[in-house]
Amino acid sequence: MNTIAIPRVLICIALMLPFSAIACPIGMQFNGNGCSPPHFYSGWDLMRDRRAAIDAIGSDSLYKNNYANAKSPEEFKRLEELRKRLEKEKAEKKQAHAKGIWDFDSKPTPEGNLCAAVFSKYSYEYKEYKPEHGGLVTILGFQNPKPDAWLIFHGAGLPRPKEVTKMKITLQQDDEPPQTLQVFNYRETRGVGTILFAVPGLTAALGGMSDKQRFRLSDNGKMLLDIEWHSAAPIVTKLKQCAK
């Protein structure tokens, strides 16, 4: 199986990042909460869907209707039908996320296409979080020749500092030897942390992606996130087309 070439690249990047500096990586800007590239959210459906998925990690809340304002049997019936429909939609979404789903989008910007793919695989229902409950993986980068690209992990088990910080994280891909690298870390939401790897170009990152790939992130021997994507081949093709 081909393995992603990102770790070897990240070793070089890690040596150049001083721990004393607290800032977003080159090509990104502080958005009031964490790091994002310019043109990241405005008008981009994928990023809104990604935000909704992040907000849903670990959430087991279903739609709850307030029937107090129902003034007639017909209105009560309408609210009940709405409740059932929303519960069905949420159950279907839970099932899809439990198996793992991909989303892809691209956006033209003054700096070229901004290309993104998000793999979401997580469980909504657990009493105590475990790394295998999953999270999200985002591959994000600009069209050539702009070199800025990122591999981003989101999960309930990742550290959640209030400000953007740099930390060392151990990344193991499939059965390759684990490598300890320096990464960017920040809190995405109150319950979700983000680990961000800066990589030298989207094309370089795509060269090592395989159809099925497992990522394990740990800190000093403590497993933080264990997620495996699948069915990535069509997404890689789309990302390569976007990156040209």
Secondary structure, 3 states (H helix, E strand, C coil): CCCCCHHHHHHHHHHCCCCCCCCCCCCCEECCCCEECCCCCCCCHHHHHHHHHHHHCCCCCCCCCCHHHCCCHHHHHHHHHHHHHHHHHHHHHHHHHHHCEEEEEEEEECCEEEEEEEEEEECCCCCCCCHHHEEEEEEEEECCCCCEEEEEEEECCCCCCCCCEEEEEEEEECCCCCEEEEEEEEEEECCEEEEEEEEECHHHHHCCCCCCEEEEEEECCEEEEEEEECCCHHHHHHHHHHHC
